[in-house]
Amino acid sequence: MSDAKLDLVLKKLESMENDMKSMKNEMETVTNHLKKLDTKTDYIQSDVTTIKDSIERIDHAVNEDVLAILKTIENKTNDNDADIVVLNNRLFKVESKIQKIIG
C-alpha cells in the first residue's frame, strides 16, 4: 500500500479512537447520572416509607381518640338518662300529690 493510503487509514483509526474515547466519557457521565438518580430514588423511597408509617400512626391515634370521645359521650348520655328517669319519677310523684290535693 502507498503511504497516502496508510496515512488515510491511520487518520481514520485515530478518528475512530477519538470517537471511542468520547463515547467512553459520555458513558461515564451517563453512569454517574444514573448513580445519582439511584441514590435520589433510595432517599425518596425512604421518605415515602416514613410518610406511610406516620400516616398509619396518625390514623391509629385518630381512631383511638374518636373511640374515646364516643365512649365519653355515651357515658354522659347514660348519666343524663338516669337523671331524667329520677326527675320523671319525682315529677310523677309531685303530679300525683297535686291531683290528690285538687281532687
DSSP file (Angstrom, degrees, kcal/mol; ACC not computed):
  #  RESIDUE AA STRUCTURE BP1 BP2  ACC     N-H-->O    O-->H-N    N-H-->O    O-->H-N    TCO  KAPPA ALPHA  PHI   PSI    X-CA   Y-CA   Z-CA
    1    1 A M              0   0    0      0, 0.0     2,-0.1     0, 0.0     0, 0.0   0.000 360.0 360.0 360.0 154.9    0.0    0.0    0.0
    2    2 A S     >  -     0   0    0      1,-0.1     4,-2.2     4,-0.0     5,-0.2  -0.401 360.0-113.4 -83.3 162.7    1.1    3.5   -0.6
    3    3 A D  H  > S+     0   0    0      1,-0.2     4,-2.7     2,-0.2     5,-0.2   0.862 116.3  56.3 -62.7 -36.3    2.0    5.9    2.1
    4    4 A A  H  > S+     0   0    0      2,-0.2     4,-2.3     1,-0.2    -1,-0.2   0.909 108.7  46.4 -62.9 -42.9   -1.0    8.1    1.3
    5    5 A K  H  > S+     0   0    0      2,-0.2     4,-2.6     1,-0.2    -1,-0.2   0.908 112.7  49.7 -67.0 -40.6   -3.4    5.2    1.8
    6    6 A L  H  X S+     0   0    0     -4,-2.2     4,-2.7     2,-0.2    -2,-0.2   0.897 110.9  49.9 -65.3 -39.2   -1.6    4.2    5.1
    7    7 A D  H  X S+     0   0    0     -4,-2.7     4,-2.7     2,-0.2    -2,-0.2   0.909 111.1  49.5 -63.1 -41.5   -1.9    7.8    6.3
    8    8 A L  H  X S+     0   0    0     -4,-2.3     4,-2.3     2,-0.2    -2,-0.2   0.922 112.8  46.3 -63.5 -44.0   -5.6    7.8    5.4
    9    9 A V  H  X S+     0   0    0     -4,-2.6     4,-2.5     2,-0.2    -2,-0.2   0.909 112.9  50.7 -63.6 -42.4   -6.2    4.5    7.3
   10   10 A L  H  X S+     0   0    0     -4,-2.7     4,-2.6     2,-0.2    -2,-0.2   0.906 110.6  48.7 -62.8 -42.5   -4.1    5.9   10.2
   11   11 A K  H  X S+     0   0    0     -4,-2.7     4,-2.7     2,-0.2    -1,-0.2   0.903 111.5  49.8 -64.0 -41.2   -6.2    9.1   10.3
   12   12 A K  H  X S+     0   0    0     -4,-2.3     4,-2.6     2,-0.2    -2,-0.2   0.919 111.6  48.3 -63.3 -42.5   -9.4    7.1   10.2
   13   13 A L  H  X S+     0   0    0     -4,-2.5     4,-2.6     2,-0.2    -2,-0.2   0.908 112.4  48.5 -64.9 -41.3   -8.2    4.8   13.0
   14   14 A E  H  X S+     0   0    0     -4,-2.6     4,-2.7     2,-0.2    -2,-0.2   0.904 111.8  50.1 -64.0 -40.3   -7.2    7.9   15.1
   15   15 A S  H  X S+     0   0    0     -4,-2.7     4,-2.4     2,-0.2    -2,-0.2   0.917 112.0  47.3 -62.8 -43.5  -10.6    9.4   14.4
   16   16 A M  H  X S+     0   0    0     -4,-2.6     4,-2.4     2,-0.2    -2,-0.2   0.889 111.1  51.7 -65.0 -38.9  -12.3    6.2   15.5
   17   17 A E  H  X S+     0   0    0     -4,-2.6     4,-2.4     2,-0.2    -2,-0.2   0.921 110.6  47.8 -63.8 -44.4  -10.2    6.1   18.6
   18   18 A N  H  X S+     0   0    0     -4,-2.7     4,-2.5     2,-0.2    -2,-0.2   0.905 111.5  50.8 -62.2 -41.4  -11.1    9.7   19.5
   19   19 A D  H  X S+     0   0    0     -4,-2.4     4,-2.6     1,-0.2    -2,-0.2   0.905 110.2  49.7 -62.3 -40.8  -14.8    8.8   18.9
   20   20 A M  H  X S+     0   0    0     -4,-2.4     4,-2.5     2,-0.2    -2,-0.2   0.897 110.5  49.7 -65.7 -40.4  -14.5    5.8   21.1
   21   21 A K  H  X S+     0   0    0     -4,-2.4     4,-2.5     2,-0.2    -2,-0.2   0.911 111.5  49.5 -64.0 -41.3  -12.8    7.9   23.9
   22   22 A S  H  X S+     0   0    0     -4,-2.5     4,-2.4     2,-0.2    -2,-0.2   0.918 111.8  48.0 -63.1 -43.9  -15.6   10.5   23.5
   23   23 A M  H  X S+     0   0    0     -4,-2.6     4,-2.6     2,-0.2    -2,-0.2   0.893 110.2  52.7 -63.5 -39.3  -18.3    7.7   23.8
   24   24 A K  H  X S+     0   0    0     -4,-2.5     4,-2.3     2,-0.2    -2,-0.2   0.927 110.1  47.7 -63.0 -44.3  -16.5    6.3   26.8
   25   25 A N  H  X S+     0   0    0     -4,-2.5     4,-2.2     1,-0.2    -2,-0.2   0.908 112.4  49.3 -62.4 -42.2  -16.5    9.7   28.5
   26   26 A E  H  X S+     0   0    0     -4,-2.4     4,-2.5     2,-0.2    -2,-0.2   0.893 110.3  50.9 -64.5 -39.1  -20.2   10.2   27.7
   27   27 A M  H  X S+     0   0    0     -4,-2.6     4,-2.7     2,-0.2    -2,-0.2   0.892 109.3  50.8 -65.2 -39.5  -21.0    6.7   29.0
   28   28 A E  H  X S+     0   0    0     -4,-2.3     4,-2.4     2,-0.2    -2,-0.2   0.900 110.4  49.7 -64.1 -39.7  -19.2    7.5   32.3
   29   29 A T  H  X S+     0   0    0     -4,-2.2     4,-2.3     2,-0.2    -2,-0.2   0.928 112.1  47.3 -63.1 -45.2  -21.2   10.7   32.5
   30   30 A V  H  X S+     0   0    0     -4,-2.5     4,-2.5     1,-0.2    -2,-0.2   0.908 111.2  51.9 -62.5 -42.3  -24.4    8.8   32.0
   31   31 A T  H  X S+     0   0    0     -4,-2.7     4,-2.2     2,-0.2    -1,-0.2   0.908 109.6  49.2 -61.3 -43.0  -23.3    6.2   34.5
   32   32 A N  H  X S+     0   0    0     -4,-2.4     4,-2.2     1,-0.2    -1,-0.2   0.907 110.9  49.9 -63.9 -41.3  -22.6    8.9   37.1
   33   33 A H  H  X S+     0   0    0     -4,-2.3     4,-2.5     1,-0.2    -2,-0.2   0.902 109.9  51.1 -63.3 -39.8  -26.0   10.5   36.5
   34   34 A L  H  X S+     0   0    0     -4,-2.5     4,-2.5     2,-0.2    -2,-0.2   0.891 108.3  51.7 -64.2 -39.1  -27.7    7.1   36.9
   35   35 A K  H  X S+     0   0    0     -4,-2.2     4,-2.3     2,-0.2    -1,-0.2   0.914 110.2  48.9 -63.5 -41.8  -25.9    6.5   40.2
   36   36 A K  H  X S+     0   0    0     -4,-2.2     4,-2.6     2,-0.2    -2,-0.2   0.916 111.8  48.9 -63.1 -42.4  -27.1    9.9   41.4
   37   37 A L  H  X S+     0   0    0     -4,-2.5     4,-2.6     1,-0.2    -2,-0.2   0.893 109.5  52.5 -63.2 -39.2  -30.7    9.1   40.3
   38   38 A D  H  X S+     0   0    0     -4,-2.5     4,-2.0     2,-0.2    -1,-0.2   0.913 110.3  47.9 -62.2 -42.8  -30.4    5.7   42.1
   39   39 A T  H  X S+     0   0    0     -4,-2.3     4,-2.2     2,-0.2    -2,-0.2   0.926 112.3  48.7 -63.8 -45.2  -29.3    7.5   45.3
   40   40 A K  H  X S+     0   0    0     -4,-2.6     4,-2.7     1,-0.2    -2,-0.2   0.888 109.2  53.4 -62.3 -38.9  -32.2   10.0   45.0
   41   41 A T  H  X S+     0   0    0     -4,-2.6     4,-2.7     2,-0.2    -1,-0.2   0.896 107.4  51.3 -62.6 -40.2  -34.6    7.2   44.4
   42   42 A D  H  X S+     0   0    0     -4,-2.0     4,-2.3     2,-0.2    -2,-0.2   0.916 111.0  48.0 -62.5 -42.9  -33.4    5.5   47.6
   43   43 A Y  H  X S+     0   0    0     -4,-2.2     4,-2.6     2,-0.2    -2,-0.2   0.921 112.3  49.0 -63.2 -43.4  -34.0    8.7   49.5
   44   44 A I  H  X S+     0   0    0     -4,-2.7     4,-2.8     2,-0.2    -2,-0.2   0.920 110.6  50.5 -63.0 -43.2  -37.4    9.2   48.0
   45   45 A Q  H  X S+     0   0    0     -4,-2.7     4,-2.3     1,-0.2    -1,-0.2   0.906 110.8  49.6 -61.2 -41.6  -38.3    5.6   48.9
   46   46 A S  H  X S+     0   0    0     -4,-2.3     4,-2.4     2,-0.2    -1,-0.2   0.920 111.4  48.8 -63.2 -43.6  -37.2    6.1   52.4
   47   47 A D  H  X S+     0   0    0     -4,-2.6     4,-2.7     2,-0.2    -2,-0.2   0.913 110.7  50.6 -62.4 -42.8  -39.2    9.3   52.7
   48   48 A V  H  X S+     0   0    0     -4,-2.8     4,-2.6     1,-0.2    -1,-0.2   0.911 110.3  49.7 -62.3 -42.1  -42.3    7.6   51.3
   49   49 A T  H  X S+     0   0    0     -4,-2.3     4,-2.3     2,-0.2    -1,-0.2   0.915 111.3  49.0 -62.9 -42.8  -41.9    4.8   53.8
   50   50 A T  H  X S+     0   0    0     -4,-2.4     4,-2.3     2,-0.2    -2,-0.2   0.912 111.7  49.2 -62.5 -43.0  -41.5    7.3   56.7
   51   51 A I  H  X S+     0   0    0     -4,-2.7     4,-2.6     2,-0.2    -2,-0.2   0.915 110.3  50.5 -63.6 -43.4  -44.6    9.1   55.5
   52   52 A K  H  X S+     0   0    0     -4,-2.6     4,-2.3     1,-0.2    -1,-0.2   0.918 110.8  49.2 -61.3 -43.0  -46.6    5.9   55.3
   53   53 A D  H  X S+     0   0    0     -4,-2.3     4,-2.2     1,-0.2    -1,-0.2   0.908 111.4  49.8 -62.5 -41.6  -45.6    5.0   58.8
   54   54 A S  H  X S+     0   0    0     -4,-2.3     4,-2.8     1,-0.2    -2,-0.2   0.914 110.0  50.3 -63.4 -42.9  -46.6    8.4   60.1
   55   55 A I  H  X S+     0   0    0     -4,-2.6     4,-3.0     1,-0.2    -1,-0.2   0.907 109.8  50.6 -62.8 -41.7  -50.0    8.2   58.4
   56   56 A E  H  X S+     0   0    0     -4,-2.3     4,-2.4     2,-0.2    -1,-0.2   0.911 111.8  47.6 -62.6 -41.8  -50.6    4.8   59.9
   57   57 A R  H  X S+     0   0    0     -4,-2.2     4,-2.6     2,-0.2    -2,-0.2   0.922 114.3  46.6 -64.9 -43.6  -49.7    6.1   63.4
   58   58 A I  H  X S+     0   0    0     -4,-2.8     4,-3.0     2,-0.2     5,-0.2   0.928 112.3  50.4 -63.6 -44.9  -51.9    9.2   62.9
   59   59 A D  H  X S+     0   0    0     -4,-3.0     4,-2.3     1,-0.2    -2,-0.2   0.919 112.6  46.7 -59.6 -44.6  -54.8    7.0   61.6
   60   60 A H  H  X S+     0   0    0     -4,-2.4     4,-2.2    -5,-0.2    -1,-0.2   0.919 113.7  48.0 -64.1 -43.6  -54.4    4.7   64.6
   61   61 A A  H  X S+     0   0    0     -4,-2.6     4,-2.5     1,-0.2    -2,-0.2   0.895 110.9  50.9 -65.4 -40.4  -54.3    7.6   67.1
   62   62 A V  H  X S+     0   0    0     -4,-3.0     4,-2.9     2,-0.2     5,-0.2   0.917 109.2  51.2 -64.1 -42.5  -57.3    9.3   65.5
   63   63 A N  H  X S+     0   0    0     -4,-2.3     4,-2.4    -5,-0.2    -1,-0.2   0.921 111.2  47.7 -60.4 -43.3  -59.3    6.1   65.7
   64   64 A E  H  X S+     0   0    0     -4,-2.2     4,-2.3     2,-0.2    -1,-0.2   0.908 112.2  49.8 -64.5 -40.5  -58.4    5.8   69.4
   65   65 A D  H  X S+     0   0    0     -4,-2.5     4,-2.5     2,-0.2    -2,-0.2   0.923 110.9  49.0 -63.8 -44.3  -59.3    9.4   70.0
   66   66 A V  H  X S+     0   0    0     -4,-2.9     4,-2.7     1,-0.2     5,-0.2   0.917 111.4  49.7 -62.1 -43.1  -62.7    9.0   68.3
   67   67 A L  H  X S+     0   0    0     -4,-2.4     4,-2.2    -5,-0.2    -1,-0.2   0.902 111.0  49.5 -63.5 -39.6  -63.5    5.9   70.2
   68   68 A A  H  X S+     0   0    0     -4,-2.3     4,-2.3     2,-0.2    -2,-0.2   0.908 111.8  48.4 -65.6 -41.4  -62.6    7.7   73.5
   69   69 A I  H  X S+     0   0    0     -4,-2.5     4,-2.6     2,-0.2    -2,-0.2   0.925 112.0  48.9 -63.8 -44.7  -64.8   10.6   72.6
   70   70 A L  H  X S+     0   0    0     -4,-2.7     4,-2.6     1,-0.2    -2,-0.2   0.888 110.6  50.8 -63.2 -38.5  -67.7    8.4   71.7
   71   71 A K  H  X S+     0   0    0     -4,-2.2     4,-2.6     2,-0.2    -1,-0.2   0.915 110.5  49.5 -65.1 -42.3  -67.3    6.5   74.9
   72   72 A T  H  X S+     0   0    0     -4,-2.3     4,-2.5     2,-0.2    -2,-0.2   0.924 111.9  48.3 -61.8 -44.8  -67.3    9.7   76.9
   73   73 A I  H  X S+     0   0    0     -4,-2.6     4,-2.7     1,-0.2    -2,-0.2   0.917 111.4  50.5 -61.3 -43.6  -70.4   10.9   75.1
   74   74 A E  H  X S+     0   0    0     -4,-2.6     4,-2.7     2,-0.2    -2,-0.2   0.920 110.7  48.9 -61.6 -43.9  -72.1    7.5   75.7
   75   75 A N  H  X S+     0   0    0     -4,-2.6     4,-2.4     2,-0.2    -1,-0.2   0.917 112.9  46.9 -63.0 -43.0  -71.3    7.7   79.5
   76   76 A K  H  X S+     0   0    0     -4,-2.5     4,-2.7     2,-0.2    -1,-0.2   0.896 112.1  50.7 -66.2 -38.9  -72.6   11.3   79.7
   77   77 A T  H  X S+     0   0    0     -4,-2.7     4,-2.7     2,-0.2    -2,-0.2   0.919 110.8  48.7 -63.2 -43.0  -75.7   10.3   77.8
   78   78 A N  H  X S+     0   0    0     -4,-2.7     4,-2.2     2,-0.2    -2,-0.2   0.906 111.7  49.6 -63.9 -40.5  -76.3    7.3   80.2
   79   79 A D  H  X S+     0   0    0     -4,-2.4     4,-2.3     2,-0.2    -2,-0.2   0.927 112.7  47.4 -62.3 -44.5  -75.8    9.6   83.2
   80   80 A N  H  X S+     0   0    0     -4,-2.7     4,-2.6     1,-0.2    -2,-0.2   0.885 109.3  53.9 -64.9 -38.6  -78.3   12.1   81.8
   81   81 A D  H  X S+     0   0    0     -4,-2.7     4,-2.3     2,-0.2    -1,-0.2   0.919 109.4  48.1 -61.5 -42.9  -80.7    9.3   81.0
   82   82 A A  H  X S+     0   0    0     -4,-2.2     4,-2.2     2,-0.2    -2,-0.2   0.915 111.7  49.7 -64.6 -41.9  -80.5    8.2   84.6
   83   83 A D  H  X S+     0   0    0     -4,-2.3     4,-2.7     1,-0.2    -2,-0.2   0.900 110.1  51.2 -62.4 -40.6  -81.0   11.8   85.9
   84   84 A I  H  X S+     0   0    0     -4,-2.6     4,-2.9     2,-0.2    -1,-0.2   0.902 108.3  51.4 -64.3 -41.1  -84.0   12.2   83.6
   85   85 A V  H  X S+     0   0    0     -4,-2.3     4,-2.3     2,-0.2    -1,-0.2   0.931 111.3  47.7 -61.5 -44.4  -85.6    9.0   84.9
   86   86 A V  H  X S+     0   0    0     -4,-2.2     4,-2.3     1,-0.2    -2,-0.2   0.935 113.5  47.5 -62.0 -46.0  -85.1   10.2   88.5
   87   87 A L  H  X S+     0   0    0     -4,-2.7     4,-3.0     1,-0.2    -2,-0.2   0.893 110.4  52.1 -63.4 -40.3  -86.6   13.6   87.6
   88   88 A N  H  X S+     0   0    0     -4,-2.9     4,-2.7     2,-0.2    -1,-0.2   0.908 109.8  49.5 -61.8 -41.6  -89.5   12.0   85.8
   89   89 A N  H  X S+     0   0    0     -4,-2.3     4,-2.2     2,-0.2    -2,-0.2   0.926 112.8  46.5 -63.9 -43.3  -90.3    9.8   88.9
   90   90 A R  H  X S+     0   0    0     -4,-2.3     4,-2.6     2,-0.2    -2,-0.2   0.924 113.1  49.5 -64.1 -43.7  -90.1   12.9   91.2
   91   91 A L  H  X S+     0   0    0     -4,-3.0     4,-3.0     1,-0.2     5,-0.2   0.906 109.8  51.8 -61.9 -40.9  -92.4   14.9   88.8
   92   92 A F  H  X S+     0   0    0     -4,-2.7     4,-2.4    -5,-0.2    -1,-0.2   0.918 110.3  48.4 -61.9 -42.6  -94.8   12.0   88.6
   93   93 A K  H  X S+     0   0    0     -4,-2.2     4,-2.4     2,-0.2    -2,-0.2   0.911 113.0  47.7 -64.1 -42.0  -95.0   11.9   92.4
   94   94 A V  H  X S+     0   0    0     -4,-2.6     4,-2.5     2,-0.2    -2,-0.2   0.929 112.7  48.6 -64.7 -44.2  -95.5   15.6   92.6
   95   95 A E  H  X S+     0   0    0     -4,-3.0     4,-2.3     1,-0.2    -2,-0.2   0.891 110.8  51.5 -62.8 -38.6  -98.2   15.5   90.0
   96   96 A S  H  X S+     0   0    0     -4,-2.4     4,-2.1    -5,-0.2    -1,-0.2   0.919 110.7  47.6 -63.9 -43.4  -99.9   12.6   91.8
   97   97 A K  H  X S+     0   0    0     -4,-2.4     4,-2.4     2,-0.2    -2,-0.2   0.900 111.2  51.4 -64.7 -40.3  -99.9   14.6   95.1
   98   98 A I  H  X S+     0   0    0     -4,-2.5     4,-2.9     1,-0.2     5,-0.3   0.907 109.8  50.1 -63.3 -40.5 -101.3   17.7   93.3
   99   99 A Q  H  X S+     0   0    0     -4,-2.3     4,-2.5     1,-0.2    -1,-0.2   0.884 110.0  50.3 -65.0 -38.1 -104.0   15.5   91.8
  100  100 A K  H  < S+     0   0    0     -4,-2.1    -1,-0.2     3,-0.2    -2,-0.2   0.910 113.7  45.6 -66.3 -39.6 -104.9   14.1   95.2
  101  101 A I  H  < S+     0   0    0     -4,-2.4    -2,-0.2     1,-0.2    -1,-0.2   0.929 116.5  45.2 -68.2 -45.1 -105.0   17.7   96.7
  102  102 A I  H  <        0   0    0     -4,-2.9    -2,-0.2    -5,-0.2    -1,-0.2   0.890 360.0 360.0 -70.3 -39.9 -107.1   19.0   93.8
  103  103 A G     <        0   0    0     -4,-2.5    -3,-0.2    -5,-0.3    -4,-0.1   0.810 360.0 360.0 159.1 360.0 -109.3   16.4   93.7
